[in-house]
Amino acid sequence: MAITVELRKGDAEGARSAMRSHVTDTALRAGFEIG
């Protein structure tokens, strides 16, 4: 949801950061650690 909030605000950097957090969290939950 944070990603869509940032996109709706037109905040590309905020959306990028939210996406990075989402991907990192998803990877950790799946047992992978990414840099």
Sine and cosine of phi, psi and omega as CSV:
sin_phi,cos_phi,sin_psi,cos_psi,sin_omega,cos_omega
0.00,0.00,-0.59,0.81,0.01,-1.00
-0.86,0.51,-0.56,0.83,0.00,-1.00
-0.90,0.44,-0.75,0.66,-0.03,-1.00
-0.92,0.40,-0.56,0.83,0.05,-1.00
-0.87,0.49,-0.74,0.67,-0.01,-1.00
-0.91,0.41,-0.64,0.77,0.03,-1.00
-0.89,0.45,-0.67,0.74,0.01,-1.00
-0.90,0.43,-0.53,0.85,0.05,-1.00
-0.97,0.23,-0.22,0.97,-0.04,-1.00
0.99,0.16,0.35,0.94,-0.04,-1.00
-0.99,-0.11,1.00,-0.04,-0.05,-1.00
-0.89,0.45,-0.67,0.74,-0.01,-1.00
-0.92,0.38,-0.63,0.78,0.06,-1.00
-0.89,0.45,-0.67,0.74,0.04,-1.00
-0.90,0.43,-0.66,0.75,0.02,-1.00
-0.88,0.48,-0.70,0.71,0.01,-1.00
-0.91,0.42,-0.67,0.74,0.02,-1.00
-0.90,0.43,-0.64,0.77,0.02,-1.00
-0.91,0.41,-0.67,0.74,0.03,-1.00
-0.86,0.50,-0.70,0.72,0.03,-1.00
-0.89,0.45,-0.67,0.75,0.01,-1.00
-0.89,0.46,-0.73,0.68,-0.02,-1.00
-0.90,0.43,-0.68,0.73,0.01,-1.00
-0.89,0.46,-0.72,0.69,0.00,-1.00
-0.89,0.46,-0.68,0.73,0.01,-1.00
-0.89,0.45,-0.68,0.73,0.02,-1.00
-0.89,0.46,-0.70,0.72,0.01,-1.00
-0.89,0.47,-0.65,0.76,0.02,-1.00
-0.91,0.41,-0.47,0.88,0.01,-1.00
-1.00,0.06,-0.05,1.00,0.05,-1.00
1.00,-0.07,0.27,0.96,0.02,-1.00
-0.92,-0.40,0.58,-0.82,0.08,-1.00
-0.91,-0.41,0.84,-0.54,0.01,-1.00
-0.89,-0.46,0.46,-0.89,-0.07,-1.00
-0.97,0.24,0.00,0.00,0.00,0.00
